[in-house]
Amino acid sequence: MICLLEPCRPRLVRFASRIKLKHVLLFFLVIGILDVFGAFTHMFELSYDKHFSYPYDGDIQPFIEALKRKKKPEMEPINDYNYSYIHDGKDYCVDNDFKTHRLVFLIKSAAPNFERRSAIRSTWGFQKRFFDVPTKTIFMLGVHENDHDLQERINEEAGAYNDILQANFIDSYYNNTIKTMMGFKWAYYHCRNAKFYMFVDDDMYVSVKNMLRFIRNPAYYPEYLKDPSRMVKREIKDDDVGGSYDILSTDSDVLRSRNVTATSDSDVRGSFEVPLTSDDLVRVRRATAKEKILLRRREGWKKHEKTRMPLTSGQGLNDELHRGELDRKDNIGPRTEQVVGNKSQKRRSSSLTEDGVDGVGGPRIVNLNERIEMVMNGRFKRDVKVQEVDILADKVQSTKNDLGSRVQHDFTSQKGKVLNGKVKSSKKALRTEMTGDLKNDVSEKVKNEKASNDYLKLTRGRRQVLDLELPDDVRLFAGYVFVSSPHRHKTSKWYVPLSEYPFHLWPPYVTAGAYVLSKVALVDMYLTSLYTKHFRFDDIYLGIVAKKADIEPFHCDEFHFYKKDYTKFNYKYVIASHGYGDPEELTNIWNEQKAMGNA
């Protein structure tokens, strides 16, 4: 090797003689800067998509199922967060007035933040904010070492309000994961009688009203409040039946609540972006005979609803009068059922067509003018006992009587006349005049009734949207979701070395300032955390736990991890906003939004 470099030796000596100390220092300075900002660290990161794993690496589901059944798992938990409680609040969720709570707020608060806690108690944390919606608010604290005066004040606060949950760990930023998981542990053991749990920092503005709205319909918040008619429209096509049916729904859970059975999971996940109008908020058409025979064999078809399409629920509408759909004249039509309150009125319908069917084998469509002519000729048979038809028939009969009286009077006044042609002409003119008046009168009535029915349809649709309720087994973990990379520059307080986390991306995670979980999600994530190695950033840790528990975080823009610019009108749908560490500012803004009905 030395022999090979011997010809280059003079050149190397000359090059080395030209290098100065400042060049050497500059070189090492650049290398150091690149290292500080993680330039070399990124080169050694592993692909998250291909290689992600996090201790415990094995299958933890059998252990979790054993814990749910209160049996001893084959492997003991590796991460129990076994800190003792100073103030345990174990009876805090026991309420004689309410067996269950709609929402429990667990607020991460620093021990010295007495004023923030006081402001929250008097604003959005007030437990009787809505008298018919039971909520609870509890503050999670750590301890400050060697600060006995501070601890004495906390003890007095806990005695006065009984809403302090304090564990024996050092209250610091990097211990937020411990504080969070102590809250999970407390909720699991001492507060299982709530449906939702919201974890919040003590410097957040929260609208309890919007939070309650969100957990009713997370997938379409706040759009369903802006325009309740914007629901999900899904179309199921069945080649055997030969038709298509529209379903008004929001998700598979709502479909289940309405006794609707989809043909596959893909049906439930159909198109979720089609806006509907008020005309869509109606019951689907009645089933034909062939469809009823075929659909009775389908799962979800109930015997006592044989004449109904088993796709939606709610009150039936008597919209045949406006659509002009009539059955056959000589054959008894299918039995239909009109629901009025809790009672059902069964009726049969018959058509007014001569041949019974139209050119394509379906019921003939009769327009309003034809219907009036049929009435005037006495061809309208009142087989349908519906109030609107009775009123219309009475109107027609009254008109005919009036017409007969006027014609008779005309004949009497023309007693001396022998020109029958003129009498017939007068009779025809009167008939035309009265028929025209009747058409206009009935048309106006039908138009007004249609507008009224449209309003009732939209109102019922609004109730259906606002009265949605998530099922008890929903696994909701919602907030502002991020997908980001670890900080590799060593000057950051969020710096993470490769030895702690070697992958190039974090799992999807919810920012820790404000997020909400359903009870099932909280239980699953807490039990999963027992087999998940501790990580010092609480939001990242929960993202890892959610991934191991197979829970996908749900994103909502109205959870603001920053301080949203405030105006009087742009907080209407805000659920939470960061940056309200000033208790006076929080109180003023919350009171203003409360006065506007937004808090």
Order of alpha helices (4+ residues) and beta strands (2+ residues): alpha-alpha-alpha-alpha-alpha-beta-beta-alpha-beta-alpha-beta-alpha-beta-beta-alpha-alpha-beta-beta-alpha-alpha-alpha-alpha-beta-beta-alpha-alpha-alpha-beta-beta-alpha-alpha-beta-beta-beta-alpha
